[in-house]
Amino acid sequence: MNPAYATVDHTFTVPLDHHAPDGPAIDVFAREVADPARASEELPWLLYLQGGPGGKSPRPSAGSPGWLDQALKTHRVLLLDQRGTGRSSPVTARSAARFPTPGRLAAHLAHFRADAIVADAELIRRRLCGDTPWETLGQSYGGFITLTYLSQAPEGLRACYVTGGLPGLTATADDVYARTYPRVRDRVLDFYARYPEDAARLRKLADHLAADIRLPNGDRLTPHRLRTLGLLLGMGDGFERLHWLLDEALDPDGAPTDTFLHQAMTLTGFTDNPLFAVLQETLYGQGGGPAGWAASRALAAFPEFAADADPLLLTGEMIYPWMFREITGLRPFADAADLLAARTDWPPLYDPHRLAANETPLAAIVYHDDMYVDAGLSLRTAREVGATRVWVTNEWEHDGVSASGGRVLARLMDLAAGRA
């Protein structure tokens, strides 16, 4: 039987700080994937930029996202584990605990933003492709990286495809969360409209968690940690995943079941992706004021999210200071996260003038009802970046590039090439 994919593993040594190339180095891993029937051909490269931050690239298998099979019809794909994820010198609670001081850890973590990922990608491109530019597919946060790439090294890009990830070029963390809470509120109310009994289940769970209920790893499951399960609701299968989780959440006495506690620990523990929490608000740092725990600050402006409000509203893609004290996988980052939240001297990630003059074809899908990335900010950016074509739809949620079985990527490629 022939394998579904022909793969080659690559590991590259890159500077931790590309501005100090003689300093400490880290490893960056990427997996080359091709259709076995075309593996020996000279094919154009497509670099996949995973969402997150803090997410590793997908592993090719029978359950691979549909976009991969679509891409392999015409391209050789590079699945990049962005620095700090997967097999790329991963940042974990264990590795964070080895740093002697919070300041040293914070200084290390500051080198894991989009600008460093772009510098890694350019180093890898030159080693694999020489002077030949490649194409990119950026999902969610991968779209943020794409705009940084177009700002810093457009000569490396032949065409770019972005799915649910056009950032506001000048949006601060405060701007973002002022827009995010209303979208999350509306999504939770839609969930309750579909599954009315789940509103009562969540309230019963939250009330029960006023007692000292422990997860299998010893963490306490608090009502505010319970509410972070709302992060699921932005994906195409999110309503059903949360509903079936809650379906088995309570035993006959009204207490949380072992099954529920295990799944809640896994879903809210950040064991595999602590950088998602650590870097979430640094994505918007470009000089000026500090992010300063913007999601936590913004919460006060939305009383409907109060812990005693009825119905109980879940939260979404927000990171709060309490997480770094209460969640085992994040505790080693706590003091460093405070330092990052207070930092004001972040270098710019986007060059508005260069983006306005952009000539690299950029095709993007904007999901009209996206819970994670504000469609209004995305459309504003689309108007501010040259050579951009946008497809706005409510047919899919944030994971449309995977859920569509390749249709989203195929259409974006047509848009970039002027065929649609």
Secondary structure, DSSP 8 states (H G I E B T S, - for coil): ---S-EEEEEEEEEESSTTSTTS-EEEEEEEEEE-GGGTTS---EEEEE-STTT------STT--HHHHHHTTT-EEEEE--TTSTTSS---HHHHHTSSSHHHHHHHHTT-SHHHHHHHHHHHHHHHHTT--EEEEEETHHHHHHHHHHHH-GGGEEEEEEES----SS--HHHHHHHHHHHHHHHHHHHHHH-HHHHHHHHHHHHHTTS--B-TTS-B--HHHHHGGGGGGGSTTHHHHHHHHHHTSB-TTS-B-HHHHHHHHHHHS-SS-HHHHHHTTGGG-SSSS---SHHHHHHTT-GGGSTT-SS-----S---TTHHHH-TTTGGGHHHHHHHHH------S--HHHHHT--S-EEEEEETT-SSS-HHHHHHHHHHSTTEEEEEESSS-TTHHHHTTTHHHHHHHHHHTT--
